[in-house]
Amino acid sequence: MDYFLTARIMKKHIALHLLLGWNWLVFPLAIEGMANQKKMSVVNPGRQPAAVIVLPDQPQPIAEYAAAELAHHVEIATGVRIPIASESAIPKSPKNRIYVGSTRAARRAGIAQEKLPGEACVLKSSGGNLLIAAKDGPGDPLDTNHTFSGSLWGVYEVLERDLNALWLWPGEVGSYVPKVREVTMGPYDETVLPRFVHRMLRPGIHPTGTPNGDLRLAFTAAERQKYARDQAVFLRRHRMGNSDGNYFSERTTGSGHSFEGWWKRFGREHPDWFQMNPDGSRGPADPRRPEKYSMCVSNPGLQRKIVELWKEEREKHPGEPMNIGIGENDTGGTCSCPRCLEWDGPVPDRRGLPPGLERSYLPTQASNRYARFLLEVQRLAAEIEPNVKLHFFAFENYFWAPADTIRLNKNMVIGFVPWFRWAGWFPRPAEMQEWLKQQWLGWQKSGAPVYYRPNWFLDGWSMPHVYPHQFADAFQFYARHGMVGTDFDSLMGQWAAQGPHLYLLARIHVRPEEPVDNLLNEFCSAFGPAAEAVGDYFRYWEDYSLRNRERAADAIRSRSNGLFRRYALYARVADELYPPEAFAPAQRILDRARTAAAAKPDSEYARRVAFLQEGLTHARLCVETAEVMNDPRAEAAARSAALGRLIAYRRKVASSGMANLDRLSVIEQESWKDVPGFLPPDR
């Protein structure tokens, strides 16, 4: 299957992005003159360098990194290191040249790099050479938020197509480049752009550790540093980044949850800006959760204050775009004042909804009020800047699509954050999957650009909890219907337990039109003779996750103690969801994979199967620990011994990067913080 969009599909996407104002998001498939071009030899059949990588005399760091990545992967494939030179010092031999970045050669070939949009790259075979030309930005090559990376994306396209490179998970063992005697590249004549304007998998790791977790169970400083670096490299290889610093920018007042701290700052003087509670009071309803309040968004004074603060910040940065963030705090829209309720309109008919959805109406269904809030704030701000852009999270009881009579516009950027307290997590009932698609369509049809901002991948703790086909079905539907970007919160990083699942999450950002089974087969292919068994292994766990969907929701609800963050409580129920008999069939399949891989002892295939075994062993050990920690009758010595075994195993395998131990420790802290003896005396 062609990795690039057909001309018919391209016309559709060009029209869509013209509507959004992103008329640059185009993939011109220029093939004129290709008949005169040939494949370029990079490493000849005698395993000798046949090409040199050429950089500009003063390259951006991203171009230098791209050149190093190209040379590194060719060396993995062939054992041959091809040289890298500057444009003013090109050696006479080898004669073929791969120009990377903003080179003079690219300009001589007629490539106007300065006119390319952010993260665009031209791949062009010319005069027996290959040009990978882009307008790269400055900055850290691994910075996904700020460094435009066109030449790097071009290098990865070439590596995928000409070397069949795959990146399964972070680290050396997760990188697969088939071994060959020679390498040829091209011919090319096309422009490459990322499929989405913004592509974000939040890394799920704090650079200085995990203050909310148990440090005994988390990474050490050295382990964390290695894991973070390997994961950052992996994310760039899967094109995570930002192609438009205007729409998705830190230059946004009140970005994210926009009103945290407002009660402390403005509550005494302007209580009317804050939610009205059922008893008529204003502000936080629960003193134990002082930041869990929503705003009285229909209040004109609040709307004017938002614009006033934006204007002040805008004046501090003259000439720079400044967006307005008006995402609610991390809570539902709960203001019960008459005007907000009037903005909501008639209460929707809840009959016939998929089970569990009725809870998302509580205390009201507020999408209409927040859509009107967007319109009112934009109206005020447009008097100062007509093209001001607003960012908003469609979350909690306002992710439902607003009424089709409400028209938004292309300057309102909507983060679609479907959220359920218990129901709706993957895997989910088919009727709920289809209902969610309709909510997406409703926001998309409102006229606003919509990006996908879910929390689904927080779920599952350290378990082999996988649902690739249902996830891909939703993602690809959104991609076909106007999705402009993603922001996934967050990577749990359980690479060994959830391997193809997380590979698909990254890979589908690059090839969203590719059938999901093709992408999953890519993953399995990197296991060589064990590929079939590895496919069977993860199909077993996907089927297990599907069959136990309702059981998982019921178990978490029954052990919640009134808490609502399902994913944070997973360690409380893992022993119920994954009893010993669940692991035995999986182990037999993995034993078969190990036997198949042993046909080539000490091979990369065997090392990858061993990596999966680490994930399975760790999951079983986590369940054994949970069984003791969740048993109120367990003695302190038994709990201490169970934790000791888990900690010892994590220290043994942490350097492999098989799991993000920091994320696990946070869930364990949340799940077991009230268990006697869980925390050491100094905590």
N, C-alpha and C positions, 0 to 999 in steps of 0.2 A: 504493500500500500504506500502511495506517495505520501511522504511526511508533510508535504506542503499543500495548502488549500488549492482546490481546483479553481479555474477562472470563474465558474458559476458561483461557487461559495464566496469567492473574493468580492464579487460585485455586491453581494449581500452585506458583507462586513464593511466594505468601503462606505456604502450608504449609511449603515448604522453609525459609524464613527464620524461621518460628516455631520450627522444629526447631533451627536454629542459634542461636536466642536473639536474632536480629535481626528481631523482629516489627514493627519500624518500616519495613522496606524494602517499602513498599506504594505502588502508583500508583492511588489512587482516581480513577476517571473519573466525576466528578460532573457530570451534564448536566441536572439539574433546573433549570428556570427559564431555560434557554438560549434558548428560543423567543422570549422577550421582549427578548433582547439583540441588538444589531446590530454590524456592523463599525464600528470607531471610526476616523475620519479623522485621520491624523497629518500628512500633507502633502496638500493639496487639488489638484485637477487643474490649477489655475493656478500650481502650484509655490510655494505659500505655506504657512508653518507653520500647522497646524490643531490642534496639541497642544503642551503643555508637559510636560517631565519633572519630577516633583516628588520631592525627597528629604526625609527627616526633617531636623529642625532640627540634630540632631547625628548625622549618618550615620556608619556604619562606613566605613573606606576602601574596602572591597569594594563597598559600595553606590554610592559616588561613582564608582568605576571602572566599575561596571556601567552607570550612567547615561551616562558618557562614551562607552562602547562603543556604546550604543544610538544616541546622537546622531551619532557618527562614521559608523556604517554607513548610517543614513538619509541622511546627507549624501553618501556615496559613491553611493547609489542615485539621488538626486534633485538633488543640488547645493544642497539646502536644509538649513540648520543649525537644528534645533529648539532652543528655549531650555531651560535647566535652572534650576530655582528651588527654594528651601527651602519647607517646608510652611507656614511662617509668613509667607511673602512671595510668594504665588502671584499672578502678574499676572492681570488680568481677561481679557486676550486673549493667546493663543488660548484658547478655552474648554475644549477637551478636555484631559484630564490622564492621564498615565501615572505612577502612584505606584510608586517603586522602594525596596525595603527595609522597615525596621520603622517604618511610618508610622502616624499616628493614623487616617488614612482606612482603613487595613487593619483596624485594631481596630474601627472603627465598622461595618465590613462583616462583623464576626463572625469574623475570622480570628485564631485564637489563636497568634500567631507564636512566643511563648515556649514553646509545647508542641510545636512542629515539631522533628523530629529534625535532626541536623546535615546541612546541604546540601540540605534539602528546600525547595521553593518552591511557593507557591500562585499560580496564574495565574487571575485572576477578573475578568470584565467585570461592572461594577456601576455603575448610574446613568449610563451613557454614558461611563464612564471605564474604564481598565485598571489593575488592581492586580497588581504583581509583588512579592509579599510573602514575606519569609523571616526566619529568625533567623540573621543573619549573625554570623560571628565577627570578632574584631579581627585586625589583622596586615596584612602586605604582600599586596596582591591577587594577586601573581604567585607567592606561596609555596604550592606544591602540597602540602606536608606538614602545614602548621599552620593555614591560614586557611580556615575553613568559608565556602562561597561560594554559598549558595542563591540569592540575588538575581541573581548573575552567570549561574548556570545558567538561570534563568528568562529573562533577557534573550537568551541565545543560542538558547533554544528559539523565542522569538518571532522573532528574526532569521532563523533557518533556515526557519520555516514561513511567515512573512509577507513576507520579503524574498528568500527563496531564497539566502541567503548561504552561501558555501562558503569554506573555508580550506584551500588545496591544500598549501602549504608556508609556512614562515616568511617574513615580509616583505611589502611592499606588493604586489609583482607576484603573489604567491601568494594574495592575498585577492580573491575574486570576488563582487560584488554586482551583479546585473543592473540596468541603467539603466531607470528608470520615471519617469513624470510625476507619479504620486500614490502614496501609501502608506496602506493601511488595515490595522488589526490586530484580531484576535479574530474572533468572540467566544470567550471562554475561561471554563471553570469546572472546574479540575482541579489536582491536586497532582503536581509533577514531582520525581523523585529520580534521581540517577545510577543506572545499571543495576548497578554493582558498588560494593561498599563502599570499595575501595581501587583506584585507577587510576594506575599509575606507568609512564612511559617515562623512564628515567634520561637526563638531558640530554646525557651524553657529552662534557661540556666542563668543564674546570677553570677556576675564576674567575681564577687567576693564571698560567694557561698550562699547558704540557705538559712537565713535567720529564723524562718518559720518552721524549720524541720529539726529532726534529731540529728545532730552532727555525727554521732557514732555511725549512723546508717547512710550518711551522705558521702560525697567525694572528699578526699583530701585535697589540699590546695594544688598539688602537682597533678593529681588525677583530673581535677576540674579544668585546669589549664589545657591539658592535652585533649580532653573531650571537647572543650569549647572550640579549639582550633580545628580539630578534625571535622566537627559538625559545620563550622563556618565554611570550610572548603567544600563540603558536600552540598550545602545550600547554594553556593555560587555555581557549582557544576550543574545544578538544576535550575539555573537562571533566576534565582530569587533576587528581586531588586525593584527599582522604581524608575519608570521611564518619563515621568512628568512631575517635576518638583513643584508645580503649581497646584494641581488637583490633590496630590497626596504629599503634603508638605508639613514640616514642623512649624512653618509660618502660619499657624492656626491658633487663634485665641480660644482658650477653653477646649483644647483638643482632648479627645477621649471622653471621659465622664466629666462634663464641663463645669459642674456647679459644686464640686467638692470644696469645702471650706467657706462656701457662701453664707451658711447659717451663722457661723462664728463672725464673719466679716460684716454681714448686713442684717442679720436676723433681728437685732434689737430695734433698729431704725425702720426697717421695712419688712415686718413679718408677713405682710400681705403678698410678698413675692414667693412665698413658700406654700407647700401643700396645706390645704385645709383638711384636718382630720375629722373623723365622724363625730367627735364631741365638740366640734367648732373651733378647737385650738389650731394654731399654726406651727409649722416646723416639725422636727423629728418627733415621731410618735413613740419611739422606743429609746430611752436614754442609754441603753446598753449598746445601741448601734447609732451613734450620733451622726454618721455620714449617710445613713440609709433614709434619705428623704428625697422627695421629688419637688419640682417647682410648680408654682401656679402659672402655667405657661400662657394662659389667656390674659394675664395682667399686663396692661400697656406699660406700666412703670418698669416691670422686669424687662420687657422687650426693648425699651429705650436704653436701659442700663447696659444691656448686652452690646448694643450698637455703640454706646458711648465708650465702653472699655475697648472695643475693637478699634474705634477711631483713634484713641490715645495710642494704642500699640502700633497702629499703622503709621502714625506720624513719627514714631521712633525709627522707622525703616523706610524712608522715602524711596520711591521707585521700585520697591519690592512688593510682589503680591502678598496680600495678607488675608487669609481665609477666616471664617467664623465657625467655631465649633459650638454646637448647641446640643450635644448628646446628654441625655439625662444622667444623673448619678446611677450607680450600679444597683438599680432598683426599678420597680414598676412605677407607672404614672398613677399616683394615688390621690391627687387633689380632688376633693369632693365639693368644691365651691360651685354655686349655680352656673357661673359662666363657663367653667371648664366642662361641666356636665352637658351644658347646652351645645358646646362645640363638638362633643362626642356624637350627638345625633341619636336617633332611635337605637335601642338595644338590639343587636343582631339576634336572629333566631338561632338558638344553640342546638336545636333538634337535628339529629343526623350527623353531628360531628363525630369524628373518630374518638374512641374512648380516651379520656385523659385531657382532651383539649379544653373542656369546660373550665378547668382551673386557670387557664391562661386569660380568662375574662375577668378574673378577680383583681380589684373590686369593680372594674369596668373595662370595656374594650376601648382603648384610648387612641387608636391610630389616627382617627379623624382630627382630634384636638392637636396632635403633634404635627400633622400635615399643615393645619392652619397656622400653627406656631411658626413653622418654617416660612410660610408665605408672609406673615406679618413682619418677622425680623428681616427678611430679604427686602420687603417694601421700604422699610426704614433705612436700611444700609444702602440700598440702590440710589437713594438721593445723594449719597456721597460717592459711591463707586458702582455704576450700573452692572458691572460684570462680577461683583463680589460672589464668592463661592461659599456655600454653607455645608458643613459636615454634620451628619446626624446618624445615630444608631437607632435602627428599628428593632426594639428589644422588648423583653418581658411581655406586658400586656398591650404593646403597641407595635409588634412586628407583623401583625395582621395587615393585609393590604387596606389602604384607606378607600373610602367610597369612590367609585369611578367618576363621580361628578367633580372631584377635587383634582385640579391639574397643577402639577409641579413643573419643574423645568430643568434644563441641562446644567444649571449652576447650583443645584442642590445634590450633593453626593451622599447617597444613602448606604450605610452599612447594614446589611441584612443579617440580623443576629437572632435566628429562631431559638427560642429558649423554653424549655419545659422543666418543671421541678422533678417530675418522675417519668412521665411518658415522653415519647418522641425521640429518645436517644437511639443511636444506631446499635444494633439493627432494630428497625421499627416496622409496624404493620404496613402493608401495601397501601391501605386507604389513607394512612397518615402521610406516607411518602408523597402521594399524589396531591393531597391537600396542601402540603407545604409548597409544592411546585406552583399551585395556583396563587398562593400568597406572593411568591416571587414575581409571577406574571403581573399581579396587581400593582406592585411597586414599580416594576419596569414600565408598565403601560401608563403610569402616572406622568411620565415624561422626564423623570429624574434618572441619572446614571446610578446603577446599583452595583455594589461589590459584596462579596460573600465574606462574612465576619463571624464564623461559628466558633463554638466551644466544644464541639463534639469530641475532638481528639484528646481531650483531657481525661476521658473515661478509660477504665480498664485496669488501672494500677499496673502491676507487673505481669498480668495474665496474658495468655495468647488470645486476646479478645479482638477478633478481626471481622471485618464486614466489607471487603473491597468492592464487591459488585454493587451493593446498594449505595455505597458512598459514590462510586463512579457514576451511577445512574443519575443521582442528584446533581453532581458537579457538572456533568456533560450537558444536562438539561439547562442549567443556569448559563453555561458557556454558549449554548445555542440561542439563548434568549437574553442577550445583551449584557452579560457579566463583564464589567470593565476591570475588575481586579479582585484580589483576595487578601485576607488578613486572618490567618488561623491562629487562634489562641487555645492551645500552644502545643509544641512538640513535647510529648511525654518521653520520647526517645527510647522506647523499649524495642530496640532494633532487633535483638535476637529472638524475642518472643513474638513480635508483630511485623517481621521483616517485609514481606511483599505488600502488606497493608500500608506501611510507611513509605516504601518505595513508590507505590502508586500515588500516594498523596503528593510527593514531590514531582514525579514524572508526568503526571497528568496536566501539570501546569505548562509543560513544554509541548506535549502532544495531546491536546484535549479531544481531538477528533478521532484518535486511534481507538479501535475496539479494546475494551478493558482486558479481554483475555490475551490479546497480543502483548500488552504491557506486562501482565503477570507472567506470561511465557518468557519474556525477556529476562525477568528476574530469575526464573528457574534455570534458564539456559546457562547462567554463570556457575552452575553446580556440575556442569559436564555430565559424566555418567550417572550422577545422582539426581539429575534434573527431574525425572519422572517421580521418584520417591518424594522429593521435596515438594513438588506440586501436590501430591496426595496428602502430605503432612499438613499443609496449610488449608487444603480443602476440608480436611477433617475438622480443623479448628473453626473454619468459617461455618461449616454445618452445625458444629456444636454451639457457636454463638447464636445462630439463628434459632435453633431448637430451644434454647434456654432464655430467649428474650424476655418472656413474661416472668419467668422465675427470677431473673435478675432484678427487674423492676420491683417485684413484690418483696424480695429479700431486703433490698436497700430501703424500701419504704418501712418495712417492719422493724428495722434496726436503726432508724434515723434519729430517734430521740428528739424529734421536732426540728432537726436540721434539714436543709433543703438542697445542699450541694451534693448531688448524687455522686459525682466523680470523686469528691474528697472523702467519701465514706467507704470506698470500695474495699479497703482492707478489713472492714468490719464484716463483710459478707463473703469474702473470697473462699473461705473454707466451706461455705454452703454451696457456692456456685461451681466450685472445682474440686469435688471429692476425689479421693485416690483413684477410683475406677475411671475417671475421665482421662487420666494421664497414661494409663497402661496402653490403650490402642495407639496413642500418639507416639509413645516410646518405641513400640514395635515398628512403626513406619520409619521413624528416624534411625532405628537400627538398620533397616534395609538401605536407607540412604548412605549410612556410614560404610556398609559393606560394599555398595556400588562405588563409592568414592575411593575405597581402599584399593581398587584396581590400579590406581595411580598413587601409591603411597607417598606421603609427604608433599602431595600436590596442593595447589591452591584450592581445588575442589574439596579435598579432605579438610582443609582448614576452615572452609565456609560451613561445612556440615558440623564441625566441632563448635563453631560459633553458635549455630542454632541449638546445639546440645546444651551449651552454657545457659541459653535462655530458658530451655525447658527445665533444667535442673534448678535454676534460680526460681522459676515459677512454683515448682513443687515445694521448695524450701520456704518460700513466702507463705504458701498455703499452710504448711505445717506450723509455721510461726503464728499465723492468724488463728489457727485452731486453738492454740494455747492462750493467746492474748484475748480472744473473744469468749473464753470459757470463764464465767464468774467463779467457778469452783477451783480453778487452777491455783496452785501454790506459787509463791513468789520465786522459789528456786526453779520451778519448771519454766516460768516466764523468762527468767534471766538466762537459763540454758538455751532456750529457743532463740532468743535475741542474739546470744553469743554465737550460735551456729550460723545465723543469717549474716551477722557482721563479718565473721571470719570468711565466709564464701565471697562476700562482696569485695573484701580486700584482695582476695585471690584473683578475681576476674575483672576488677574495675578497669585495669589498663587496656583491656580489649575493647572498651567502649560498648559493651553489649547492652548497657542500660544507662539511662540518666538517673543516677542515684540521688541526686539532689531532689528531683521531682518526686521520686518514691518516698524519700524521707519526709517530705511535706505531707503527703497523704497519710503516711503512718502516724505522723504527729497529730493530724486532725482526727484520725480514726481512733487512736488509742491514748489520747492525752489524758483521759479520765481513768485509765486502767492503772491500778496501784502497781508501782514498781516499774512503769514504763520508762520514765525519765530518770537519769542518774541524779544523785543527791545534789550536785552543783547546779542543776537546772531548776 
